[in-house]
Amino acid sequence: MKTAVISFTESGRLLSERIASGENAFRYCFYRHTDDNAAAFTDLSALISEIFGKYDALVFVCSVGIAVRAVAPHIRSKLTDPAVTAIDDGGRYAVSVLSGHIGGANDLTENIAETVGAIPVITTSTDVHGKFSPDLFATRNRLVICGMNEAKAVAAAVLNGDDTGIRCDYPHSAFPPELTERGGGDIGVCISGNPADKPFATTLNLLPANLIAGIGCKKGTPCDSIMTHIIGIFRDNGIDIRRLAAVATIDIKADEAGIKDLCERFSLPLITFTAEELMSAEGNFAHSDFVERTTGADNVCERAAVCGGGSIIVPKTARNGITAAVAELPVFIDFER
């Protein structure tokens, strides 16, 4: 997680050093208590306005009240808000404040507490009662939540002890006792690649984010053109674009602006491979003499997708100087996470 640690006092500054060493984080210290390895700030509101959307997590070394007031104007959705944790500058209690499950604040809080010897304070109900949490489970298994209302309904049913079903189309560990495997019922969780699967009257659909798009393009191809091509491939093949987990290409395209911009827009990692690595991929791939003369590999998109660890489900599709293919990574659903 890209983490910012914010402190105000001398004790807080010293504690922020310990926290940052454990989380590989960047530090912001109030200007009266700072050091050469931190950025100094004078106005907390201005600082949070600047960094709120730039970090995956914010750690405040101060009271919970200060942290809450600082982030309150910027809170939008548990799907997008960063994790927020507060720890007192004496290092006694670490409190998960915001985005405990999806944002990862609960896990972050426990990690920080272990690093500095604090007591972690987690208040989400499913954690307190040791019950199955659909949003935490989804986050830890890289599953896309298709409906927050349905997620809340499942969490409430689990906490109330209501009969809750589960259908999982992938290899998995043992189901938790709160979930019963069946094909229908009033409420349940469906883990499949199709959000239209609705085996329960109220169905929480969870999609695996396990697809890699291999991409090749001419130099200078704009991001919008690449994005239109990728979205079209997913649409034409009936695949939900939310399942896209990474983009792969040849290393000489690592700085291609259109591909980099695509990854930034979708918050996706860009994986690159040398021509030699691409040519070592096993499988039957489309061949292009021109591409081989230009790049050293006879096929970029399919080979890159496979080198990312997947198996081709959508072969090379070309349009306006852009080639793309989609590979699917194997999935194992771990209910113990």
Residue frames relative to the residue before (quaternion, step in Angstrom):
aa qw qx qy qz dx dy dz
M 1.0000 0.0000 0.0000 0.0000 0.00 0.00 0.00
K 0.3854 -0.6805 0.5696 0.2530 3.56 -1.04 0.79
T 0.0195 -0.8625 0.4987 -0.0840 3.54 -0.24 1.33
A 0.1691 -0.7505 0.6308 0.1012 3.54 -1.14 0.79
V 0.1555 -0.7684 0.6157 0.0796 3.57 -0.96 0.91
I 0.1153 -0.8185 0.5628 -0.0041 3.56 -0.68 1.16
S 0.0188 0.8156 -0.5759 0.0522 3.59 -0.70 1.08
F 0.3163 -0.7801 0.5251 0.1251 3.55 -1.26 0.54
T 0.7769 0.3064 -0.1441 0.5308 3.58 1.03 -0.74
E 0.6623 -0.4794 0.3731 0.4386 3.57 -1.29 0.11
S 0.6326 0.5065 -0.3316 0.4830 3.60 0.99 -0.75
G 0.6503 0.5187 -0.3082 0.4615 3.54 1.03 -0.83
R 0.6215 0.5433 -0.3423 0.4487 3.57 1.02 -0.76
L 0.6682 0.4938 -0.3003 0.4685 3.58 0.89 -0.92
L 0.6603 0.4936 -0.3079 0.4750 3.56 1.01 -0.82
S 0.6253 0.5507 -0.3465 0.4309 3.59 1.01 -0.74
E 0.5959 0.5581 -0.3617 0.4501 3.59 1.11 -0.60
R 0.6684 0.4899 -0.2991 0.4731 3.57 0.94 -0.85
I 0.6485 0.5117 -0.3192 0.4646 3.57 0.97 -0.84
A 0.6817 0.5054 -0.2978 0.4372 3.58 0.85 -0.97
S 0.6281 0.5383 -0.3453 0.4432 3.59 1.04 -0.69
G 0.6944 0.4648 -0.2756 0.4752 3.58 1.10 -0.65
E 0.7720 0.3487 -0.1729 0.5025 3.58 1.12 -0.65
N 0.3633 -0.7342 0.4933 0.2926 3.61 1.27 -0.02
A 0.3360 0.7846 -0.4386 0.2814 3.54 0.99 0.97
F 0.4363 -0.6464 0.5512 0.2965 3.53 -1.36 0.26
R 0.2847 -0.7977 0.5169 0.1240 3.57 -0.91 0.94
Y 0.1026 -0.7384 0.6639 0.0590 3.53 -1.22 0.78
C 0.0404 -0.8153 0.5773 -0.0198 3.58 -0.66 1.12
F 0.5505 -0.5834 0.4780 0.3579 3.55 -1.11 0.72
Y 0.6134 -0.6486 0.3108 0.3265 3.55 -0.85 1.07
R 0.6497 0.5213 -0.3334 0.4416 3.61 1.10 -0.50
H 0.7731 0.2066 -0.1074 0.5900 3.59 1.24 -0.41
T 0.3696 0.7200 -0.4996 0.3088 3.55 0.38 1.24
D 0.2041 -0.7605 0.5977 0.1510 3.57 -1.31 -0.10
D 0.7288 -0.4683 0.2879 0.4082 3.56 -1.30 0.13
N 0.6990 0.4677 -0.2723 0.4675 3.60 1.18 -0.39
A 0.6879 0.4131 -0.2738 0.5302 3.56 1.28 0.24
A 0.4347 -0.6423 0.5542 0.3022 3.54 -1.32 0.35
A 0.3370 -0.7489 0.5370 0.1928 3.57 -0.88 0.94
F 0.0570 -0.7823 0.6187 0.0432 3.56 -1.13 0.68
T 0.2838 -0.7590 0.5636 0.1603 3.55 -1.24 0.52
D 0.7744 0.2488 -0.1119 0.5709 3.58 1.17 -0.62
L 0.3545 -0.7710 0.4895 0.2006 3.58 -0.37 1.24
S 0.6438 0.5311 -0.3357 0.4366 3.60 0.88 -0.86
A 0.6650 0.4940 -0.3019 0.4719 3.56 0.94 -0.87
L 0.6346 0.5375 -0.3294 0.4471 3.58 0.99 -0.79
I 0.6916 0.4710 -0.2889 0.4652 3.59 0.82 -0.98
S 0.6052 0.5475 -0.3550 0.4559 3.59 1.04 -0.70
E 0.6848 0.4964 -0.2751 0.4571 3.56 1.06 -0.78
I 0.8226 0.3125 -0.1268 0.4578 3.60 0.82 -0.95
F 0.4363 0.7422 -0.4542 0.2290 3.63 1.16 -0.35
G 0.7751 0.3489 -0.1926 0.4902 3.59 0.88 -0.87
K 0.6121 0.5886 -0.3346 0.4086 3.57 1.29 -0.02
Y 0.7433 0.3511 -0.2001 0.5330 3.59 1.23 -0.33
D 0.4943 -0.6388 0.5043 0.3054 3.54 -1.24 0.56
A 0.8075 0.0785 -0.0108 0.5845 3.57 1.15 -0.59
L 0.1506 -0.7486 0.6395 0.0897 3.54 -1.20 0.72
V 0.1061 -0.7809 0.6146 0.0339 3.56 -0.83 1.04
F 0.1482 -0.7940 0.5871 0.0530 3.58 -0.60 1.17
V 0.1904 -0.7484 0.6239 0.1201 3.57 -0.85 0.97
C 0.5297 0.5641 -0.4169 0.4769 3.54 0.28 1.35
S 0.7130 -0.4072 0.3191 0.4732 3.57 -1.24 -0.26
V 0.6155 -0.5408 0.4233 0.3866 3.56 -1.25 0.48
G 0.6239 0.5754 -0.3404 0.4046 3.57 1.00 -0.81
I 0.6503 0.5014 -0.3147 0.4761 3.57 0.95 -0.85
A 0.6513 0.5203 -0.3152 0.4536 3.57 0.93 -0.88
V 0.6656 0.5086 -0.3081 0.4510 3.59 0.89 -0.94
R 0.6804 0.4848 -0.2988 0.4613 3.59 0.84 -0.92
A 0.6429 0.5418 -0.3263 0.4321 3.59 1.05 -0.70
V 0.7748 0.3635 -0.1960 0.4787 3.59 0.87 -0.91
A 0.4668 0.7307 -0.4250 0.2597 3.61 1.18 -0.50
P 0.6980 0.4786 -0.3176 0.4277 3.67 0.76 -0.82
H 0.7219 0.4626 -0.2319 0.4594 3.58 1.21 -0.45
I 0.4934 0.6784 -0.4286 0.3357 3.60 1.23 -0.19
R 0.0634 -0.8173 0.5726 -0.0011 3.56 -0.87 0.99
S 0.7954 -0.1709 0.1828 0.5520 3.60 0.64 -1.09
K 0.5308 -0.6299 0.4605 0.3309 3.56 -1.08 0.69
L 0.5973 0.5692 -0.3596 0.4357 3.58 1.26 -0.31
T 0.8011 0.2853 -0.1284 0.5103 3.59 1.14 -0.59
D 0.5741 0.6101 -0.3921 0.3801 3.62 1.10 -0.51
P 0.4992 -0.6468 0.4754 0.3263 3.60 -1.04 0.66
A 0.5743 -0.5299 0.4761 0.4033 3.53 -1.28 0.25
V 0.0798 -0.7841 0.6142 0.0407 3.57 -1.04 0.79
T 0.0081 -0.7802 0.6238 -0.0460 3.54 -0.85 1.08
A 0.1265 -0.7737 0.6153 0.0825 3.56 -1.11 0.70
I 0.0169 -0.7752 0.6314 0.0010 3.56 -1.04 0.83
D 0.4677 -0.6759 0.4825 0.3027 3.59 -0.85 0.90
D 0.5723 -0.6455 0.3825 0.3309 3.58 -1.07 0.71
G 0.5793 0.5371 -0.3901 0.4730 3.56 1.29 0.15
G 0.4372 -0.7382 0.4195 0.2965 3.56 1.34 -0.11
R 0.4156 0.7321 -0.4584 0.2849 3.60 1.12 0.54
Y 0.8205 0.0832 -0.0016 0.5655 3.58 0.86 -0.98
A 0.1406 -0.7457 0.6461 0.0822 3.55 -1.03 0.89
V 0.1149 -0.8319 0.5429 -0.0021 3.57 -0.61 1.19
S 0.3360 -0.7046 0.5899 0.2065 3.57 -0.93 0.95
V 0.1702 -0.8426 0.5091 0.0422 3.57 -0.48 1.25
L 0.8292 -0.0056 0.0824 0.5528 3.59 0.79 -1.00
S 0.8374 0.1293 -0.1308 0.5147 3.57 -1.14 0.79
G 0.0381 0.8652 -0.4965 0.0592 3.53 0.89 1.03
H 0.7814 0.3256 -0.1722 0.5037 3.57 0.88 -0.92
I 0.7640 0.3718 -0.2236 0.4776 3.58 0.40 -1.19
G 0.7193 0.4343 -0.2522 0.4800 3.57 0.95 -0.82
G 0.4769 -0.7118 0.4052 0.3189 3.56 1.24 -0.35
A 0.3422 0.7722 -0.4853 0.2261 3.60 1.21 0.29
N 0.6216 0.5486 -0.3580 0.4295 3.61 1.00 -0.69
D 0.6722 0.4761 -0.2905 0.4869 3.56 0.91 -0.92
L 0.6377 0.5290 -0.3230 0.4573 3.57 0.97 -0.85
T 0.6438 0.5304 -0.3174 0.4511 3.56 0.94 -0.89
E 0.6715 0.4867 -0.2992 0.4719 3.57 0.91 -0.88
N 0.6373 0.5241 -0.3317 0.4573 3.60 1.02 -0.74
I 0.6600 0.5002 -0.3027 0.4718 3.56 0.96 -0.90
A 0.6377 0.5356 -0.3260 0.4474 3.56 0.95 -0.89
E 0.6603 0.4966 -0.3064 0.4727 3.57 0.98 -0.82
T 0.6460 0.5458 -0.3166 0.4295 3.58 1.00 -0.84
V 0.8125 0.2749 -0.1189 0.5001 3.58 0.83 -0.99
G 0.5163 -0.6677 0.4077 0.3484 3.60 1.25 0.01
A 0.4167 0.7016 -0.4717 0.3341 3.59 1.13 0.69
I 0.4916 -0.6079 0.5228 0.3399 3.55 -1.35 0.10
P 0.3139 -0.7582 0.5324 0.2078 3.63 -0.62 1.02
V 0.1542 -0.7735 0.6102 0.0749 3.56 -1.01 0.86
I 0.0233 0.7911 -0.6044 0.0905 3.56 -0.46 1.31
T 0.1164 -0.8524 0.5090 0.0268 3.59 -0.62 1.07
T 0.4405 0.6804 -0.4859 0.3269 3.64 1.19 0.02
S 0.5787 -0.6770 0.3422 0.2995 3.52 -0.82 1.12
T 0.6627 0.5053 -0.3272 0.4454 3.59 0.90 -0.87
D 0.6380 0.5121 -0.3286 0.4720 3.60 1.06 -0.67
V 0.6446 0.5388 -0.3192 0.4384 3.56 0.93 -0.93
H 0.7707 0.3476 -0.1764 0.5041 3.58 0.98 -0.90
G 0.4649 -0.7137 0.4258 0.3053 3.58 1.26 0.10
K 0.4440 0.7042 -0.4380 0.3393 3.58 1.10 0.70
F 0.6566 -0.4900 0.4060 0.4049 3.52 -1.35 0.31
S 0.1170 -0.7854 0.6067 0.0369 3.57 -0.83 1.05
P 0.3766 -0.7685 0.4609 0.2346 3.63 -0.38 1.13
D 0.6982 0.4635 -0.3065 0.4514 3.62 0.89 -0.79
L 0.6415 0.4970 -0.3344 0.4792 3.61 1.02 -0.69
F 0.6290 0.5340 -0.3172 0.4675 3.56 1.00 -0.87
A 0.6634 0.5054 -0.3034 0.4609 3.59 0.91 -0.92
T 0.6561 0.5191 -0.3144 0.4485 3.58 0.89 -0.90
R 0.7125 0.4659 -0.2661 0.4523 3.58 0.84 -0.94
N 0.7298 0.3858 -0.2322 0.5144 3.59 1.20 -0.44
R 0.4359 -0.7158 0.4400 0.3226 3.59 1.31 0.25
L 0.3759 0.6961 -0.5061 0.3435 3.53 0.84 1.07
V 0.3837 -0.7190 0.5374 0.2168 3.55 -1.02 0.85
I 0.3101 -0.7363 0.5746 0.1772 3.57 -0.83 1.02
C 0.2744 -0.8097 0.5009 0.1352 3.59 -0.55 1.14
G 0.8157 0.0608 -0.0374 0.5741 3.60 1.16 -0.30
M 0.3393 -0.7629 0.5108 0.2047 3.59 -0.55 1.12
N 0.5944 0.5532 -0.3789 0.4439 3.62 1.07 -0.56
E 0.6617 0.4901 -0.2981 0.4827 3.56 1.01 -0.83
A 0.6192 0.5362 -0.3428 0.4600 3.59 1.06 -0.71
K 0.6508 0.5017 -0.3093 0.4786 3.58 0.99 -0.83
A 0.6452 0.5270 -0.3229 0.4492 3.58 1.01 -0.81
V 0.6541 0.4987 -0.3113 0.4759 3.58 0.99 -0.82
A 0.6473 0.5168 -0.3231 0.4578 3.59 0.93 -0.86
A 0.6565 0.5038 -0.3105 0.4677 3.59 0.98 -0.82
A 0.6463 0.5206 -0.3210 0.4564 3.58 0.98 -0.83
V 0.6433 0.5182 -0.3182 0.4652 3.57 0.99 -0.84
L 0.6806 0.4891 -0.2914 0.4611 3.59 0.88 -0.91
N 0.6947 0.4657 -0.2699 0.4772 3.58 1.10 -0.72
G 0.4808 -0.6809 0.4287 0.3485 3.57 1.26 -0.18
D 0.3785 0.7312 -0.4856 0.2936 3.59 1.21 0.40
D 0.5841 -0.5845 0.4363 0.3562 3.54 -1.20 0.61
T 0.0081 -0.8215 0.5667 -0.0632 3.59 -0.48 1.22
G 0.2982 -0.8003 0.5001 0.1434 3.56 -0.69 1.10
I 0.1338 -0.7659 0.6218 0.0943 3.55 -1.35 0.24
R 0.0086 0.7419 -0.6704 -0.0114 3.54 -1.10 0.82
C 0.0068 -0.8054 0.5908 -0.0471 3.55 -0.74 1.08
D 0.2662 -0.8059 0.5166 0.1133 3.56 -0.65 1.15
Y 0.6834 0.4571 -0.2744 0.4987 3.59 1.28 0.09
P 0.6273 -0.4928 0.4095 0.4427 3.61 -1.19 0.30
H 0.0247 0.8246 -0.5583 0.0881 3.55 -0.93 0.89
S 0.5255 -0.5759 0.5133 0.3588 3.51 -1.37 0.22
A 0.7325 -0.4081 0.2928 0.4595 3.58 -1.28 0.00
F 0.4890 -0.6556 0.4885 0.3041 3.57 -1.03 0.79
P 0.5141 -0.6195 0.4824 0.3453 3.60 -1.10 0.58
P 0.6404 -0.5649 0.3518 0.3834 3.62 -1.11 0.53
E 0.6110 0.5748 -0.3576 0.4103 3.61 1.14 -0.46
L 0.7374 0.3787 -0.2062 0.5199 3.61 1.24 -0.44
T 0.1753 -0.7844 0.5909 0.0695 3.54 -1.01 0.90
E 0.3960 -0.7278 0.5072 0.2373 3.58 -0.72 1.04
R 0.3003 0.7260 -0.5782 0.2201 3.55 -0.81 1.05
G 0.5612 -0.6546 0.4202 0.2828 3.54 -1.30 0.31
G 0.8159 0.0723 -0.0373 0.5724 3.59 1.19 -0.06
G 0.2751 0.7557 -0.5680 0.1749 3.55 -1.31 -0.01
D 0.7315 -0.4452 0.2967 0.4228 3.55 -1.30 -0.08
I 0.8171 -0.0286 0.0728 0.5712 3.57 0.88 -0.90
G 0.2461 0.7846 -0.5429 0.1707 3.56 -1.01 0.74
V 0.4829 -0.6401 0.5301 0.2757 3.51 -1.44 0.06
C 0.0842 -0.7819 0.6166 0.0383 3.57 -0.96 0.89
I 0.0973 -0.7864 0.6096 0.0238 3.57 -0.65 1.15
S 0.2955 0.7300 -0.5533 0.2713 3.55 -0.33 1.29
G 0.5908 -0.5863 0.4165 0.3657 3.54 -1.27 0.00
N 0.7039 0.4361 -0.2402 0.5067 3.58 1.30 -0.07
P 0.3243 -0.7771 0.5033 0.1938 3.61 -0.48 1.12
A 0.5812 0.5793 -0.3755 0.4309 3.59 1.27 -0.16
D 0.5005 0.6263 -0.4443 0.3999 3.63 1.23 -0.12
K 0.0583 0.8094 -0.5770 0.0920 3.59 -0.59 1.15
P 0.0167 -0.8489 0.5284 -0.0003 3.61 0.43 1.16
F 0.7463 0.3428 -0.2002 0.5343 3.60 1.17 -0.45
A 0.6342 -0.5265 0.3912 0.4094 3.57 -1.18 0.50
T 0.7391 0.1092 -0.0839 0.6594 3.56 1.14 -0.76
T 0.0147 -0.8378 0.5425 -0.0592 3.56 -0.29 1.31
L 0.2121 -0.7234 0.6435 0.1326 3.53 -0.95 0.96
N 0.1627 -0.7981 0.5762 0.0672 3.57 -0.44 1.23
L 0.0626 -0.7737 0.6304 0.0044 3.54 -0.91 1.02
L 0.1573 -0.8061 0.5686 0.0460 3.57 -0.72 1.13
P 0.4108 -0.6953 0.5171 0.2836 3.61 -0.90 0.78
A 0.2798 -0.7190 0.6097 0.1819 3.58 -0.95 0.89
N 0.3079 0.7862 -0.4578 0.2785 3.56 0.37 1.28
L 0.5470 0.6077 -0.4073 0.4070 3.58 1.11 0.60
I 0.1832 -0.7646 0.6119 0.0858 3.53 -1.10 0.83
A 0.2163 -0.7578 0.6022 0.1277 3.56 -0.92 0.93
G 0.2018 -0.7536 0.6154 0.1124 3.55 -0.70 1.10
I 0.0600 -0.8308 0.5525 -0.0294 3.58 -0.76 1.04
G 0.0017 0.7405 -0.6718 -0.0195 3.50 -1.23 0.73
C 0.0735 0.8132 -0.5737 0.0637 3.61 -1.01 0.64
K 0.5817 -0.5456 0.4653 0.3839 3.51 -1.34 0.25
K 0.6050 -0.5608 0.4171 0.3815 3.54 -1.16 0.58
G 0.8129 0.2605 -0.2095 0.4769 3.55 -0.96 0.92
T 0.3986 0.7078 -0.4954 0.3078 3.60 1.21 0.18
P 0.4096 -0.7447 0.4623 0.2528 3.63 -0.65 1.03
C 0.6552 -0.5392 0.3755 0.3727 3.52 -1.24 0.61
D 0.6486 0.5430 -0.3344 0.4155 3.60 0.88 -0.89
S 0.6423 0.5178 -0.3231 0.4635 3.58 1.03 -0.75
I 0.6599 0.4942 -0.3048 0.4768 3.57 0.96 -0.88
M 0.6613 0.5164 -0.3048 0.4507 3.56 0.92 -0.91
T 0.6411 0.5217 -0.3227 0.4612 3.59 0.96 -0.83
H 0.6521 0.5145 -0.3106 0.4622 3.56 1.00 -0.83
I 0.6714 0.4945 -0.3022 0.4619 3.60 0.89 -0.92
I 0.6602 0.5004 -0.3133 0.4642 3.58 0.86 -0.93
G 0.6462 0.5293 -0.3179 0.4485 3.57 1.01 -0.80
I 0.6329 0.5252 -0.3293 0.4639 3.58 1.00 -0.80
F 0.6659 0.4874 -0.3067 0.4743 3.59 0.87 -0.90
R 0.6642 0.5038 -0.3125 0.4553 3.60 0.87 -0.90
D 0.6971 0.4926 -0.2829 0.4376 3.60 0.78 -1.00
N 0.7366 0.3817 -0.2243 0.5113 3.58 1.15 -0.54
G 0.5098 -0.6937 0.3967 0.3187 3.57 1.26 0.33
I 0.4841 0.6525 -0.4368 0.3862 3.58 1.11 0.69
D 0.4372 -0.6949 0.5076 0.2614 3.56 -0.90 0.93
I 0.4577 -0.7172 0.4588 0.2562 3.59 -0.70 1.11
R 0.5721 0.6061 -0.3800 0.4011 3.60 1.18 -0.42
R 0.5999 0.5738 -0.3570 0.4283 3.57 1.24 -0.25
L 0.4960 0.6628 -0.4273 0.3636 3.59 1.25 -0.19
A 0.1496 -0.8351 0.5288 0.0251 3.56 -0.63 1.18
A 0.8125 -0.0238 0.0569 0.5798 3.61 1.09 -0.58
V 0.2823 -0.7094 0.6165 0.1923 3.52 -1.36 0.34
A 0.0980 -0.8028 0.5877 0.0240 3.57 -0.97 0.88
T 0.1026 0.7834 -0.6075 0.0818 3.55 -1.10 0.72
I 0.6513 -0.4869 0.3925 0.4298 3.58 -1.29 -0.14
D 0.6288 -0.6009 0.3410 0.3566 3.58 -1.05 0.72
I 0.6208 0.5454 -0.3584 0.4344 3.60 1.09 -0.56
K 0.6658 0.4519 -0.3001 0.5123 3.60 1.28 -0.13
A 0.3416 0.7776 -0.4788 0.2224 3.60 1.24 0.17
D 0.7601 0.3328 -0.1849 0.5266 3.59 1.10 -0.67
E 0.3469 0.7319 -0.5127 0.2848 3.59 1.19 0.36
A 0.4625 -0.7404 0.4129 0.2597 3.56 -0.46 1.26
G 0.6642 0.5247 -0.3197 0.4257 3.59 0.88 -0.88
I 0.6715 0.4785 -0.2935 0.4838 3.59 0.99 -0.82
K 0.6467 0.5160 -0.3197 0.4619 3.59 0.95 -0.84
D 0.6561 0.5058 -0.3118 0.4653 3.59 0.96 -0.84
L 0.6076 0.5525 -0.3472 0.4528 3.58 1.05 -0.74
C 0.6738 0.4948 -0.2945 0.4632 3.56 0.89 -0.95
E 0.6486 0.5135 -0.3223 0.4602 3.58 1.00 -0.75
R 0.6525 0.5239 -0.3206 0.4438 3.60 0.94 -0.83
F 0.7628 0.3475 -0.1821 0.5140 3.56 0.98 -0.85
S 0.3706 -0.7367 0.4755 0.3063 3.61 1.33 -0.04
L 0.3917 0.7221 -0.4638 0.3318 3.55 0.90 1.00
P 0.4623 -0.6454 0.5168 0.3204 3.60 -1.10 0.59
L 0.2719 -0.7284 0.6039 0.1756 3.54 -1.19 0.62
I 0.1262 -0.7907 0.5984 0.0278 3.55 -0.69 1.17
T 0.0686 -0.8151 0.5749 0.0226 3.59 -0.82 0.95
F 0.1467 -0.7796 0.6065 0.0530 3.53 -1.23 0.64
T 0.5046 -0.6213 0.4993 0.3317 3.56 -1.17 0.57
A 0.6611 -0.4863 0.3812 0.4257 3.55 -1.29 0.29
E 0.6377 0.5333 -0.3272 0.4492 3.58 1.01 -0.81
E 0.6522 0.5027 -0.3153 0.4717 3.58 0.97 -0.82
L 0.6451 0.5165 -0.3281 0.4576 3.58 0.95 -0.82
M 0.6950 0.4821 -0.2845 0.4512 3.59 0.88 -0.89
S 0.6388 0.5250 -0.3352 0.4516 3.59 1.20 -0.36
A 0.4762 0.6767 -0.4415 0.3469 3.60 1.25 -0.15
E 0.3522 -0.7444 0.5332 0.1935 3.55 -0.99 0.85
G 0.5259 0.6126 -0.4744 0.3509 3.56 -1.01 0.86
N 0.5013 -0.6104 0.5127 0.3366 3.52 -1.36 0.02
F 0.0004 0.8296 -0.5540 0.0696 3.55 -0.45 1.24
A 0.5672 -0.5546 0.4770 0.3783 3.53 -1.24 0.51
H 0.2476 -0.7906 0.5498 0.1064 3.57 -1.02 0.84
S 0.0122 -0.7804 0.6252 -0.0059 3.56 -1.04 0.86
D 0.3879 -0.7236 0.5243 0.2260 3.56 -0.66 1.13
F 0.6421 0.5394 -0.3262 0.4363 3.56 0.98 -0.85
V 0.6634 0.4950 -0.3032 0.4722 3.60 0.90 -0.92
E 0.6519 0.5135 -0.3242 0.4542 3.59 0.99 -0.78
R 0.6512 0.4960 -0.3235 0.4746 3.59 0.98 -0.76
T 0.7052 0.4882 -0.2635 0.4415 3.57 1.00 -0.82
T 0.8259 0.2477 -0.0810 0.5000 3.57 0.90 -0.98
G 0.4949 -0.6420 0.4478 0.3774 3.57 1.16 -0.52
A 0.7135 0.3165 -0.2339 0.5797 3.57 1.31 -0.03
D 0.4573 -0.7267 0.4417 0.2602 3.59 -0.86 0.94
N 0.7736 0.0970 -0.0602 0.6233 3.58 1.30 -0.20
V 0.2320 -0.7955 0.5454 0.1262 3.58 -0.72 1.00
C 0.7335 0.4791 -0.2824 0.3908 3.58 0.57 -1.13
E 0.7094 0.4397 -0.2817 0.4732 3.62 0.76 -0.95
R 0.6790 0.4923 -0.3025 0.4528 3.57 0.86 -0.91
A 0.6424 0.5159 -0.3317 0.4596 3.60 0.99 -0.76
A 0.6415 0.5240 -0.3260 0.4556 3.60 0.96 -0.83
V 0.6767 0.4805 -0.2876 0.4780 3.58 0.99 -0.85
C 0.6354 0.5238 -0.3349 0.4579 3.60 0.99 -0.78
G 0.6085 0.5573 -0.3443 0.4478 3.58 1.20 -0.43
G 0.6520 -0.5572 0.2942 0.4218 3.56 1.29 0.02
G 0.6484 0.5573 -0.3103 0.4156 3.59 1.24 0.00
S 0.4074 -0.6454 0.5778 0.2890 3.50 -1.43 -0.10
I 0.5355 -0.6667 0.4134 0.3128 3.57 -0.85 0.96
I 0.0609 -0.7783 0.6241 0.0327 3.57 -0.94 0.94
V 0.7451 0.1498 -0.1413 0.6344 3.59 1.27 -0.33
P 0.3042 -0.7875 0.5043 0.1815 3.61 -0.40 1.17
K 0.7884 -0.3421 0.2424 0.4502 3.53 -1.38 0.08
T 0.0042 0.7666 -0.6408 0.0406 3.51 -0.90 1.06
A 0.1341 -0.8284 0.5431 0.0266 3.57 -0.61 1.13
R 0.1434 0.7682 -0.6159 0.1001 3.52 -1.17 0.77
N 0.8675 -0.0544 0.0187 0.4941 3.56 -0.89 1.02
G 0.7453 -0.4188 0.2229 0.4684 3.56 0.88 0.94
I 0.6295 0.4860 -0.3351 0.5053 3.60 1.30 0.22
T 0.0725 -0.7679 0.6339 0.0563 3.56 -0.99 0.84
A 0.0345 0.7969 -0.6014 0.0448 3.55 -1.05 0.76
A 0.0244 -0.7573 0.6525 0.0091 3.52 -1.25 0.63
V 0.2698 -0.7635 0.5687 0.1443 3.56 -1.19 0.54
A 0.0811 -0.7790 0.6212 0.0255 3.55 -0.96 0.95
E 0.3004 -0.7547 0.5626 0.1537 3.54 -1.15 0.72
L 0.3291 -0.7356 0.5644 0.1790 3.55 -0.90 1.00
P 0.5373 -0.6038 0.4596 0.3681 3.62 -1.08 0.55
V 0.2216 -0.7813 0.5769 0.0869 3.54 -1.13 0.72
F 0.0242 0.7381 -0.6740 -0.0187 3.53 -1.15 0.76
I 0.2567 -0.7831 0.5539 0.1182 3.55 -0.71 1.12
D 0.1271 -0.8157 0.5640 0.0215 3.54 -0.54 1.23
F 0.2273 -0.8113 0.5281 0.1058 3.58 -0.34 1.24
E 0.5948 0.5568 -0.3734 0.4435 3.57 1.26 0.01
R 0.5172 0.6350 -0.4221 0.3888 3.59 1.25 -0.08
